[in-house]
Amino acid sequence: MNTDRFRAKMVKEAAKDIEARQRRIEILKAVDSRIVNAAARTFESPAAAADWLMTATVSIGDLNPLDMATNHSGCSAVLRILARIEQGN
């Protein structure tokens, strides 16, 4: 692959990553504050909480908690998961 094609491919992939992160930031702003507060308490830092909220988790079917928390039942499930983590389960 020539350098220009490789560079174009890398730029395209970076743009996808940026778009996905921006989307997650918007979701994070809209997500129930109980989830944000519980995650920050559980992981003891806002950065660690944000990372967990945006990372796919095997225990919830390879979804990330932000995607799961788009409705009432999803929010409740994420809060239960955070409670289990906080209790060491």
Helices and strands as residue ranges (DSSP letters): H 3-30, H 33-43, H 46-53, G 58-60, H 65-68, H 72-87
